[in-house]
Amino acid sequence: PDERIQGEWRVDIESTLKDWKEHKPISASREQFWTQTWQEVLVTYYPDRYTTVFHQDSTRQYYQVRRKTDKELVIREVKDGKTRDLTIHFDGPDRMWMPFAEGSELRQYYYRVNSQKDSAKNRGQALIAGN
């Protein structure tokens, strides 16, 4: 396990969209779609799994730490019978990014949830979802 990843994370919408716009212009309607979508996402990492809560739906994914450095963490997931390694890049203790999709040059940034109020609200949602 790697303690840097553990905890609750939300999509850093501003940083993610900034990165995307550097690669290709994005329409106002797409920007609005992604903004609304990502506002609803909460990812919580545990030592051997993570959960993703979106609206009232929750998914659980198990992983293994394959390799780690000061700036990166590589985890291996098995999903639908397929194995993939995902590299997570750390920009400090409360900020990380990863490729938006496998093989993509677009980044999706995350920030650690620090607010007690926000954290308690999200824990409640996760408990409702059965995590």
DSSP file (Angstrom, degrees, kcal/mol; ACC not computed):
  #  RESIDUE AA STRUCTURE BP1 BP2  ACC     N-H-->O    O-->H-N    N-H-->O    O-->H-N    TCO  KAPPA ALPHA  PHI   PSI    X-CA   Y-CA   Z-CA
    1    1 A P              0   0    0      0, 0.0     2,-0.5     0, 0.0    47,-0.1   0.000 360.0 360.0 360.0 155.8    0.0    0.0    0.0
    2    2 A D    >>  -     0   0    0     45,-0.1     3,-1.2     1,-0.1     4,-0.7  -0.977 360.0-155.3-129.2 116.5    1.0    3.6   -0.5
    3    3 A E  T 34 S+     0   0    0     -2,-0.5     3,-0.4     1,-0.2    -1,-0.1   0.733  85.7  74.1 -66.2 -22.9   -0.4    6.1    2.0
    4    4 A R  T 34 S+     0   0    0      1,-0.2    -1,-0.2    86,-0.0     0, 0.0   0.837 100.7  43.1 -59.8 -32.0   -0.1    9.0   -0.5
    5    5 A I  T <4 S+     0   0    0     -3,-1.2    40,-0.4    42,-0.0    -1,-0.2   0.723  89.8 106.2 -86.9 -22.3   -3.1    7.8   -2.5
    6    6 A Q     <  +     0   0    0     -4,-0.7     2,-0.2    -3,-0.4    40,-0.2  -0.318  61.2  43.2 -68.7 139.5   -5.3    6.9    0.4
    7    7 A G  E    S-A   45   0A   0     38,-2.1    38,-2.7     2,-0.0     2,-0.4  -0.750  94.4 -39.1 125.1-171.8   -8.3    9.2    1.1
    8    8 A E  E     -A   44   0A   0    105,-0.3   105,-2.9    -2,-0.2     2,-0.4  -0.742  52.3-174.9 -97.7 137.4  -11.0   11.0   -0.7
    9    9 A W  E     -AB  43 112A   0     34,-3.0    34,-2.8    -2,-0.4     2,-0.3  -0.971   8.7-165.4-133.5 143.9  -10.3   12.8   -4.1
   10   10 A R  E     - B   0 111A   0    101,-2.5   101,-2.5    -2,-0.4     2,-0.3  -0.911  36.7 -94.2-123.6 154.8  -12.3   15.0   -6.4
   11   11 A V  E     - B   0 110A   0     27,-0.5     2,-1.4    30,-0.5    99,-0.3  -0.504  28.8-135.1 -67.6 130.3  -11.7   15.9  -10.0
   12   12 A D     >  -     0   0    0     97,-2.5     4,-2.4    -2,-0.3    97,-0.4  -0.739  27.6-175.3 -84.3  91.4   -9.9   19.3  -10.3
   13   13 A I  H  > S+     0   0    0     -2,-1.4     4,-2.7     1,-0.2     5,-0.3   0.897  74.8  51.6 -61.4 -46.0  -12.1   20.5  -13.0
   14   14 A E  H  > S+     0   0    0      1,-0.2     4,-2.0     2,-0.2    -1,-0.2   0.932 114.0  42.5 -60.0 -48.8  -10.2   23.8  -13.7
   15   15 A S  H  > S+     0   0    0      2,-0.2     4,-2.2     1,-0.2    -1,-0.2   0.886 114.6  51.4 -66.5 -38.7   -6.8   22.1  -14.1
   16   16 A T  H  X S+     0   0    0     -4,-2.4     4,-2.3     2,-0.2    91,-0.2   0.944 112.1  44.6 -64.4 -48.2   -8.2   19.3  -16.2
   17   17 A L  H  X S+     0   0    0     -4,-2.7     4,-2.6     1,-0.2    -1,-0.2   0.865 110.7  55.4 -66.3 -34.8  -10.0   21.6  -18.6
   18   18 A K  H  X S+     0   0    0     -4,-2.0     4,-1.2    -5,-0.3    -1,-0.2   0.936 109.4  47.0 -61.3 -45.2   -7.0   23.8  -18.8
   19   19 A D  H  X S+     0   0    0     -4,-2.2     4,-0.8     1,-0.2     3,-0.4   0.920 112.2  49.9 -61.3 -44.5   -4.8   20.8  -19.8
   20   20 A W  H >X S+     0   0    0     -4,-2.3     4,-2.3     1,-0.2     3,-1.1   0.910 107.5  53.6 -62.7 -42.2   -7.4   19.7  -22.4
   21   21 A K  H 3< S+     0   0    0     -4,-2.6    -1,-0.2     1,-0.3    -2,-0.2   0.770 101.1  60.9 -66.6 -25.0   -7.6   23.1  -24.0
   22   22 A E  H 3< S+     0   0    0     -4,-1.2    -1,-0.3    -3,-0.4    -2,-0.2   0.764 112.5  38.5 -70.4 -24.2   -3.8   23.2  -24.4
   23   23 A H  H << S-     0   0    0     -3,-1.1    -2,-0.2    -4,-0.8    -1,-0.2   0.814 134.9 -10.4 -92.5 -36.5   -4.2   20.1  -26.6
   24   24 A K  S  < S-     0   0    0     -4,-2.3    -1,-0.4     2,-0.0    -2,-0.0  -0.954  76.6 -95.8-164.5 139.1   -7.4   20.9  -28.5
   25   25 A P        -     0   0    0      0, 0.0     2,-0.4     0, 0.0    -4,-0.0  -0.283  37.6-151.4 -58.1 146.5  -10.1   23.5  -28.3
   26   26 A I        -     0   0    0     -9,-0.1    -5,-0.0    -5,-0.0    -9,-0.0  -0.980  15.0-118.9-124.1 134.6  -13.2   22.3  -26.4
   27   27 A S     >  -     0   0    0     -2,-0.4     4,-2.6     1,-0.1     5,-0.2  -0.260  22.9-115.8 -70.1 158.1  -16.7   23.6  -27.1
   28   28 A A  H  > S+     0   0    0      1,-0.2     4,-2.3     2,-0.2     5,-0.2   0.869 116.7  52.9 -61.0 -37.4  -18.7   25.4  -24.4
   29   29 A S  H  > S+     0   0    0      2,-0.2     4,-2.2     1,-0.2    -1,-0.2   0.892 110.3  46.5 -68.9 -38.4  -21.3   22.7  -24.4
   30   30 A R  H  > S+     0   0    0      2,-0.2     4,-2.8     1,-0.2     5,-0.2   0.905 111.9  51.7 -67.6 -41.1  -18.6   20.0  -23.8
   31   31 A E  H  X S+     0   0    0     -4,-2.6     4,-2.4     1,-0.2    -2,-0.2   0.919 111.2  47.3 -60.9 -43.0  -17.0   22.0  -21.1
   32   32 A Q  H  X S+     0   0    0     -4,-2.3     4,-2.5     2,-0.2     5,-0.2   0.910 111.2  51.8 -64.2 -42.4  -20.4   22.4  -19.4
   33   33 A F  H  X S+     0   0    0     -4,-2.2     4,-2.4     1,-0.2    -2,-0.2   0.953 113.3  43.1 -58.5 -51.9  -21.0   18.7  -19.7
   34   34 A W  H  X S+     0   0    0     -4,-2.8     4,-3.0     1,-0.2     5,-0.3   0.890 112.6  53.6 -65.0 -38.9  -17.7   17.7  -18.2
   35   35 A T  H  X S+     0   0    0     -4,-2.4     4,-1.5    -5,-0.2    -1,-0.2   0.939 112.4  43.6 -60.0 -47.4  -18.0   20.3  -15.4
   36   36 A Q  H  < S+     0   0    0     -4,-2.5     4,-0.5     2,-0.2    -2,-0.2   0.892 116.1  48.5 -65.6 -39.6  -21.4   19.0  -14.4
   37   37 A T  H >< S+     0   0    0     -4,-2.4     3,-1.4    -5,-0.2    -2,-0.2   0.956 112.0  46.6 -65.1 -51.2  -20.3   15.4  -14.6
   38   38 A W  H >< S+     0   0    0     -4,-3.0     3,-1.4     1,-0.3   -27,-0.5   0.751  99.1  68.7 -69.0 -24.0  -17.1   15.8  -12.6
   39   39 A Q  T 3< S+     0   0    0     -4,-1.5    -1,-0.3     1,-0.3    -2,-0.2   0.769 100.9  50.9 -62.5 -22.5  -18.8   17.8   -9.9
   40   40 A E  T <  S+     0   0    0     -3,-1.4    15,-0.8    -4,-0.5     2,-0.4   0.448  90.3 100.4 -93.5  -1.8  -20.6   14.6   -9.0
   41   41 A V  E <   + C   0  54A   0     -3,-1.4   -30,-0.5    -4,-0.2     2,-0.4  -0.729  39.8 173.2 -98.1 132.0  -17.5   12.3   -8.8
   42   42 A L  E     - C   0  53A   0     11,-2.0    11,-3.0    -2,-0.4     2,-0.5  -0.991  10.0-166.8-132.1 125.8  -15.8   11.2   -5.5
   43   43 A V  E     -AC   9  52A   0    -34,-2.8   -34,-3.0    -2,-0.4     2,-0.5  -0.958   2.3-168.1-114.3 127.7  -13.0    8.7   -5.6
   44   44 A T  E     -AC   8  51A   0      7,-2.6     7,-2.4    -2,-0.5     2,-0.4  -0.967   7.3-154.7-119.0 121.1  -11.9    7.1   -2.3
   45   45 A Y  E     -AC   7  50A   0    -38,-2.7   -38,-2.1    -2,-0.5     5,-0.2  -0.797  12.6-179.5 -97.7 134.7   -8.7    5.1   -2.2
   46   46 A Y        -     0   0    0      3,-3.4     3,-0.2    -2,-0.4   -41,-0.0  -0.668  49.6 -86.9-116.3 174.8   -8.1    2.4    0.4
   47   47 A P  S    S+     0   0    0      0, 0.0   -45,-0.1     0, 0.0     3,-0.1   0.796 123.6  13.8 -58.2 -29.0   -4.9    0.3    0.8
   48   48 A D  S    S+     0   0    0      1,-0.1    15,-2.4   -47,-0.1     2,-0.3   0.382 129.5  21.5-128.9   2.5   -6.2   -2.4   -1.7
   49   49 A R  E     - D   0  62A   0     13,-0.3    -3,-3.4    -3,-0.2     2,-0.3  -0.972  56.4-143.5-158.8 167.7   -9.1   -0.9   -3.5
   50   50 A Y  E     -CD  45  61A   0     11,-2.4    11,-2.7    -2,-0.3     2,-0.4  -0.987  10.5-147.8-138.3 153.5  -10.9    2.3   -4.5
   51   51 A T  E     -CD  44  60A   0     -7,-2.4    -7,-2.6    -2,-0.3     2,-0.5  -0.928   4.0-155.2-118.1 145.6  -14.5    3.3   -4.8
   52   52 A T  E     -CD  43  59A   0      7,-2.1     7,-2.1    -2,-0.4     2,-0.5  -0.986   7.3-163.4-120.1 123.3  -16.0    5.8   -7.2
   53   53 A V  E     +CD  42  58A   0    -11,-3.0   -11,-2.0    -2,-0.5     2,-0.4  -0.933  12.5 172.4-108.9 125.5  -19.3    7.4   -6.3
   54   54 A F  E >   -CD  41  57A   0      3,-2.7     3,-2.3    -2,-0.5     2,-0.3  -0.971  68.2 -41.6-134.9 116.7  -21.2    9.1   -9.1
   55   55 A H  T 3  S-     0   0    0    -15,-0.8     0, 0.0    -2,-0.4     0, 0.0  -0.510 124.0 -31.3  57.3-123.5  -24.7   10.4   -8.2
   56   56 A Q  T 3  S+     0   0    0     -2,-0.3     2,-0.3    -3,-0.1    -1,-0.3   0.378 119.3 100.6-102.4   4.1  -26.0    7.5   -6.0
   57   57 A D  E <   -D   54   0A   0     -3,-2.3    -3,-2.7     2,-0.0     2,-0.4  -0.674  51.0-169.3 -92.3 144.7  -24.1    4.8   -7.9
   58   58 A S  E     -D   53   0A   0     -2,-0.3     2,-0.3    -5,-0.2    -5,-0.2  -0.996   5.4-169.8-134.9 137.3  -20.9    3.3   -6.4
   59   59 A T  E     -D   52   0A   0     -7,-2.1    -7,-2.1    -2,-0.4     2,-0.4  -0.931   9.4-150.6-123.0 152.6  -18.3    1.0   -8.0
   60   60 A R  E     -D   51   0A   0     -2,-0.3     2,-0.4    -9,-0.2    -9,-0.2  -0.973  11.8-176.2-123.3 135.5  -15.4   -0.8   -6.3
   61   61 A Q  E     -D   50   0A   0    -11,-2.7   -11,-2.4    -2,-0.4     2,-0.2  -0.993  15.0-144.9-134.1 126.9  -12.2   -1.7   -7.9
   62   62 A Y  E     +D   49   0A   0     -2,-0.4    16,-0.6    16,-0.3     2,-0.3  -0.615  24.8 175.5 -86.8 149.9   -9.3   -3.7   -6.4
   63   63 A Y  E     -E   77   0A   0    -15,-2.4     2,-0.4    -2,-0.2    14,-0.2  -0.956  23.1-141.8-147.5 164.6   -5.7   -2.8   -7.2
   64   64 A Q  E     -E   76   0A   0     12,-1.7    12,-2.9    -2,-0.3     2,-0.5  -0.988  27.1-118.2-127.5 140.6   -2.1   -3.8   -6.3
   65   65 A V  E     +E   75   0A   0     -2,-0.4    10,-0.2    10,-0.2     3,-0.1  -0.683  33.3 175.5 -76.3 123.9    0.8   -1.4   -6.1
   66   66 A R  E     -     0   0A   0      8,-3.2     2,-0.3    -2,-0.5     9,-0.2   0.818  61.7 -11.1 -96.4 -40.4    3.3   -2.4   -8.7
   67   67 A R  E     -E   74   0A   0      7,-1.4     7,-3.2     2,-0.0    -1,-0.4  -0.988  58.6-167.8-159.9 151.2    5.9    0.3   -8.4
   68   68 A K  E     +E   73   0A   0     -2,-0.3     2,-0.2     5,-0.2     5,-0.2  -0.998   7.4 172.9-148.9 147.2    6.4    3.7   -6.7
   69   69 A T        -     0   0    0      3,-2.8    -2,-0.0    -2,-0.3     5,-0.0  -0.705  55.4 -83.6-131.6-174.8    8.8    6.6   -6.8
   70   70 A D  S    S+     0   0    0     -2,-0.2     3,-0.0     1,-0.2     0, 0.0   0.839 129.2  26.0 -61.7 -32.2    8.8   10.0   -5.2
   71   71 A K  S    S+     0   0    0      1,-0.1    19,-3.2    18,-0.1     2,-0.3   0.559 120.7  47.8-110.5 -12.0    6.5   11.4   -8.0
   72   72 A E  E     - F   0  89A   0     17,-0.2    -3,-2.8     2,-0.0     2,-0.4  -0.921  48.0-166.4-136.8 157.3    4.7    8.4   -9.3
   73   73 A L  E     -EF  68  88A   0     15,-2.2    15,-3.3    -2,-0.3     2,-0.6  -0.980  11.7-157.7-139.4 127.1    2.7    5.4   -8.3
   74   74 A V  E     -EF  67  87A   0     -7,-3.2    -8,-3.2    -2,-0.4    -7,-1.4  -0.932  14.2-175.4-108.6 123.2    1.9    2.5  -10.6
   75   75 A I  E     -EF  65  86A   0     11,-2.6    11,-3.0    -2,-0.6     2,-0.5  -0.878  16.3-140.7-115.7 150.6   -1.1    0.4   -9.7
   76   76 A R  E     -EF  64  85A   0    -12,-2.9   -12,-1.7    -2,-0.3     2,-0.3  -0.941  19.5-174.2-112.5 129.6   -2.4   -2.8  -11.4
   77   77 A E  E     -EF  63  84A   0      7,-2.8     7,-2.4    -2,-0.5     2,-0.5  -0.892  16.9-152.2-117.7 150.0   -6.1   -3.4  -11.9
   78   78 A V  E     + F   0  83A   0    -16,-0.6     2,-0.4    -2,-0.3   -16,-0.3  -0.978  26.1 168.5-119.9 116.4   -8.0   -6.3  -13.2
   79   79 A K  E >   - F   0  82A   0      3,-3.0     3,-2.1    -2,-0.5    -2,-0.1  -0.991  66.3 -11.6-134.3 126.4  -11.3   -5.3  -14.7
   80   80 A D  T 3  S-     0   0    0     -2,-0.4    -1,-0.1     1,-0.3     3,-0.1   0.861 129.0 -55.1  53.5  38.6  -13.6   -7.5  -16.8
   81   81 A G  T 3  S+     0   0    0      1,-0.2     2,-0.4    -3,-0.0    -1,-0.3   0.453 116.2 114.2  77.9   0.5  -10.8  -10.0  -17.1
   82   82 A K  E <   -F   79   0A   0     -3,-2.1    -3,-3.0     2,-0.0     2,-0.4  -0.879  56.2-144.9-109.0 137.1   -8.3   -7.5  -18.5
   83   83 A T  E     +F   78   0A   0     -2,-0.4     2,-0.3    -5,-0.2    -5,-0.2  -0.810  22.6 172.7 -98.6 136.5   -5.2   -6.3  -16.6
   84   84 A R  E     -F   77   0A   0     -7,-2.4    -7,-2.8    -2,-0.4     2,-0.5  -0.999  25.2-140.5-142.4 145.6   -4.0   -2.8  -16.9
   85   85 A D  E     -F   76   0A   0     -2,-0.3     2,-0.5    -9,-0.2    -9,-0.2  -0.887  18.7-162.6-101.3 133.7   -1.3   -0.7  -15.2
   86   86 A L  E     -F   75   0A   0    -11,-3.0   -11,-2.6    -2,-0.5     2,-0.6  -0.972   7.8-147.5-120.3 127.1   -2.2    2.9  -14.3
   87   87 A T  E     -F   74   0A   0     -2,-0.5     2,-0.5   -13,-0.2   -13,-0.2  -0.851  10.9-164.1 -97.4 123.0    0.4    5.5  -13.5
   88   88 A I  E     -F   73   0A   0    -15,-3.3   -15,-2.2    -2,-0.6     2,-0.4  -0.916   7.2-153.1-106.1 128.3   -0.6    8.1  -11.0
   89   89 A H  E     -FG  72  97A   0      8,-3.1     8,-2.4    -2,-0.5     2,-0.5  -0.872   6.1-144.6-106.3 132.4    1.5   11.2  -10.9
   90   90 A F  E     - G   0  96A   0    -19,-3.2     6,-0.3    -2,-0.4     2,-0.1  -0.838  17.1-176.6-101.1 130.8    1.8   13.3   -7.7
   91   91 A D  S    S-     0   0    0      4,-2.4     3,-0.2    -2,-0.5     5,-0.1  -0.520  75.5 -40.9-113.7  58.8    2.1   17.1   -7.8
   92   92 A G  S >  S-     0   0    0      1,-0.1     3,-0.8    -2,-0.1    -1,-0.3  -0.478  88.8 -59.0 104.9 178.5    2.5   17.4   -4.0
   93   93 A P  T 3  S+     0   0    0      0, 0.0    -1,-0.1     0, 0.0     3,-0.0   0.717 132.9  34.7 -72.6 -20.8    0.7   15.7   -1.1
   94   94 A D  T 3  S+     0   0    0     -3,-0.2    18,-2.1     1,-0.1     2,-0.4   0.121 108.9  66.5-122.9  21.1   -2.9   16.8   -2.1
   95   95 A R  E <   + H   0 111A   0     -3,-0.8    -4,-2.4    16,-0.2     2,-0.3  -0.995  50.8 158.7-146.9 135.6   -2.8   16.8   -5.9
   96   96 A M  E     -GH  90 110A   0     14,-2.0    14,-3.1    -2,-0.4     2,-0.3  -0.964  15.4-160.7-148.4 164.2   -2.4   14.1   -8.5
   97   97 A W  E     +GH  89 109A   0     -8,-2.4    -8,-3.1    -2,-0.3    12,-0.2  -0.980   6.8 178.8-144.8 159.4   -3.1   13.4  -12.2
   98   98 A M  E     - H   0 108A   0     10,-1.6    10,-2.8    -2,-0.3   -10,-0.1  -0.955  46.6 -73.7-149.3 162.4   -3.4   10.4  -14.4
   99   99 A P  E     - H   0 107A   0      0, 0.0     8,-0.3     0, 0.0     6,-0.1  -0.349  38.8-131.1 -59.2 141.5   -4.2    9.9  -18.1
  100  100 A F  S    S-     0   0    0      6,-2.9     2,-0.3     1,-0.2     7,-0.1   0.896  88.9  -0.1 -61.8 -39.7   -7.9   10.5  -18.9
  101  101 A A  S >  S-     0   0    0      5,-0.4     3,-2.5    -3,-0.0    -1,-0.2  -0.956 101.3 -70.9-144.3 161.0   -8.0    7.2  -20.7
  102  102 A E  T 3  S+     0   0    0     -2,-0.3     3,-0.1     1,-0.3   -16,-0.1  -0.330 121.9   6.7 -57.1 125.8   -5.5    4.5  -21.5
  103  103 A G  T 3  S+     0   0    0      1,-0.3    -1,-0.3    -2,-0.1     2,-0.2   0.432  99.1 135.4  81.9   0.0   -3.1    5.8  -24.1
  104  104 A S    <   -     0   0    0     -3,-2.5    -1,-0.3     1,-0.1    -4,-0.0  -0.541  51.6-152.5 -83.4 145.6   -4.4    9.4  -23.9
  105  105 A E  S    S+     0   0    0     -2,-0.2     2,-0.2    -3,-0.1    -1,-0.1   0.546  71.7 100.4 -87.6  -9.2   -2.2   12.5  -23.7
  106  106 A L        -     0   0    0     -5,-0.1    -6,-2.9     1,-0.0    -5,-0.4  -0.557  66.5-143.7 -76.9 139.8   -5.1   14.3  -21.9
  107  107 A R  E     - H   0  99A   0     -8,-0.3     2,-0.5    -2,-0.2   -87,-0.2  -0.779   8.6-153.1-105.6 148.0   -4.7   14.5  -18.1
  108  108 A Q  E     - H   0  98A   0    -10,-2.8   -10,-1.6    -2,-0.3     2,-0.2  -0.980  19.9-154.6-117.8 118.2   -7.3   14.3  -15.4
  109  109 A Y  E     - H   0  97A   0     -2,-0.5   -97,-2.5   -97,-0.4     2,-0.3  -0.617   9.6-168.7 -93.4 150.1   -6.3   16.1  -12.3
  110  110 A Y  E     -BH  11  96A   0    -14,-3.1   -14,-2.0   -99,-0.3     2,-0.4  -0.961   8.1-155.9-134.1 151.9   -7.5   15.4   -8.8
  111  111 A Y  E     -BH  10  95A   0   -101,-2.5  -101,-2.5    -2,-0.3     2,-0.2  -0.966  29.0-108.8-125.4 148.6   -7.3   17.2   -5.4
  112  112 A R  E     -B    9   0A   0    -18,-2.1     2,-0.6    -2,-0.4  -103,-0.3  -0.533  33.6-117.0 -74.1 136.8   -7.6   15.6   -2.0
  113  113 A V        +     0   0    0   -105,-2.9  -105,-0.3    -2,-0.2    -1,-0.1  -0.654  43.7 163.7 -75.6 119.3  -10.8   16.4   -0.1
  114  114 A N        +     0   0    0     -2,-0.6     2,-0.2   -20,-0.0    -1,-0.2   0.696  38.0 101.2-109.0 -27.4   -9.7   18.4    3.0
  115  115 A S     >  -     0   0    0      1,-0.2     4,-3.0     2,-0.0     5,-0.2  -0.420  61.0-148.9 -68.0 127.6  -12.9   20.0    4.2
  116  116 A Q  H  > S+     0   0    0      2,-0.2     4,-3.0     1,-0.2     5,-0.2   0.911  99.7  51.0 -60.8 -42.2  -14.5   18.2    7.1
  117  117 A K  H  > S+     0   0    0      2,-0.2     4,-2.2     1,-0.2    -1,-0.2   0.949 114.1  42.6 -61.0 -49.8  -18.0   19.3    5.9
  118  118 A D  H  > S+     0   0    0      1,-0.2     4,-2.2     2,-0.2    -2,-0.2   0.910 115.6  50.2 -62.9 -43.3  -17.4   18.0    2.4
  119  119 A S  H  X S+     0   0    0     -4,-3.0     4,-2.5     2,-0.2    -2,-0.2   0.919 111.0  47.7 -63.0 -45.7  -15.7   14.8    3.6
  120  120 A A  H  X S+     0   0    0     -4,-3.0     4,-2.0     1,-0.2    -1,-0.2   0.904 111.3  51.5 -63.8 -41.9  -18.6   14.0    6.1
  121  121 A K  H  X S+     0   0    0     -4,-2.2     4,-1.7    -5,-0.2    -1,-0.2   0.926 113.0  45.1 -59.5 -45.4  -21.2   14.6    3.4
  122  122 A N  H  X S+     0   0    0     -4,-2.2     4,-2.5     1,-0.2    -2,-0.2   0.852 108.4  55.5 -71.8 -35.1  -19.4   12.3    1.0
  123  123 A R  H  X S+     0   0    0     -4,-2.5     4,-2.5     1,-0.2    -1,-0.2   0.902 107.0  52.5 -61.9 -38.7  -18.8    9.6    3.6
  124  124 A G  H  X S+     0   0    0     -4,-2.0     4,-2.1     2,-0.2    -2,-0.2   0.905 109.2  48.5 -61.7 -42.6  -22.6    9.6    4.1
  125  125 A Q  H  X S+     0   0    0     -4,-1.7     4,-1.9     1,-0.2    -2,-0.2   0.902 111.3  50.3 -64.5 -40.6  -23.2    9.2    0.4
  126  126 A A  H  <>S+     0   0    0     -4,-2.5     5,-2.5     1,-0.2     4,-0.4   0.894 109.2  51.1 -66.0 -38.7  -20.7    6.3    0.3
  127  127 A L  H ><5S+     0   0    0     -4,-2.5     3,-1.1     4,-0.2    -1,-0.2   0.902 108.6  51.5 -64.7 -39.6  -22.4    4.6    3.3
  128  128 A I  H 3<5S+     0   0    0     -4,-2.1    -1,-0.2     1,-0.3    -2,-0.2   0.885 107.9  53.1 -61.6 -37.2  -25.7    4.9    1.5
  129  129 A A  T 3<5S-     0   0    0     -4,-1.9    -1,-0.3    -5,-0.1    -2,-0.2   0.531 124.5-105.3 -77.5  -5.6  -24.1    3.3   -1.5
  130  130 A G  T < 5       0   0    0     -3,-1.1    -3,-0.2    -4,-0.4    -2,-0.1   0.750 360.0 360.0  92.0  25.7  -22.9    0.4    0.6
  131  131 A N      <       0   0    0     -5,-2.5    -4,-0.2    -8,-0.1    -5,-0.1   0.404 360.0 360.0-108.5 360.0  -19.2    1.1    0.9
